[in-house]
Amino acid sequence: MRKLSEADADETVDVDVGETIEIALPENPTTGHRWQVDAIDPSLCAIVADERHAPQRPQPGAGGTHVWRLKALRAGRCHIALAYRRAWETAEPAARNFKLTLRAKA
């Protein structure tokens, strides 16, 4: 399984239909900020896991990691957009954005 991070933002990643990738992004919910899915085409790729991992050493205020696993369902381009924001600040721009295109081939 290919593992992606914030360094892969705005990239196009080639995958085979049926392949699963993992996206892991740092997240600190103690600040109120959490990653949320803004856009995905569920007919092309599916979120098969959506997990939050605590920091390796628990400390007050320490952040963790938000991990998604996505599976390419059929050939095409699946655009994924994630936004790092506070749930109550929906009118404000996200503090950070992560966009990725999965280009799946049969």
N, C-alpha and C positions, 0 to 999 in steps of 0.2 A: 504494500500500500504506500502510495506517495504521500509524504507529509509536507504540508505547506504552512508558512508563517506570514507575519506581516511583511516580510521582505518580498513576498510574492504578489503583493497588491498590484492591481492593474495589469496583470499578466494574462496571457492565453495559455492554457495548459492542455496539451493533447493527451487524450485518454482513449481507451477502447471501450465500446459498449459493454456494460457489466462491471467495469473497473470501479473501484472505490478509492476516493482520496480523503485525506484528513486535513482540516484547517484548524490550527491552534493559535489563538490570539490571547494576549495578556488582558486580564480584566480585574478591576478592583471594585467590587460591589459596595464596599464600605463608603465609597465616594458617591454612591447613587448611580454611577455609570455602569451599564451593562451592554453587551453586544446583543443586537437584535437583527433578525433577518428583515431587510427592507424589500428585497425582490429575489425571486427564483422562479424558474419555469418548471413546475412539478411534472409536466409531461415529458421533459427531457432529462431531468436529474431529480433524485429524491434524497431528502435528508433521512439517513438511516440511523443516526445517533446525534444527540444534542446534549452535551454534558458540561458540567462545570467542575473543575478540579481545584481543590484547596491548595494553598501554597505548601511547598515541601516542609517548611518549618513554620508552623502556625504562630503568628505574632499579631497583636492587635493592629489593625489597619493594613495588614499585608494582603496583597492581591493574589489572584490565582490565574487559572487559564480556562478559557471557554473553548471547547472542542466540538467540531461538527465532523461527521463523516457523511460524504455525499457519494451517491452511486449514479453513474451514467446509465440512463434507461434506454436511450435510442440515439441514433446518429443525429448530430446537429450541434448548435452552439447554445449552451446554457449559461446565461448571465446571472451571476450571483452578486448581490449587494448587501453588505452588512453595515450597520451603523452603531457607533458607540455613543450612547446618550442616556440621559436620565428619563425615566418613563413619564414624568410629569412635565417635561420640557419638549413637548411634541411640536411646538411652533418654532423652536430654536433649531439652528443647524446642528448636526451631530458634532461631537468633539473630535471624532475620528471616523473615517470611512474605510471600508475594505471592499474592493470590487475585483471580481475574477471572472474569466470566461473559460468554461470547460468546452473544448472542441472534441466531441466524441465521434469516433469513426467505427464502422462495423468491422 
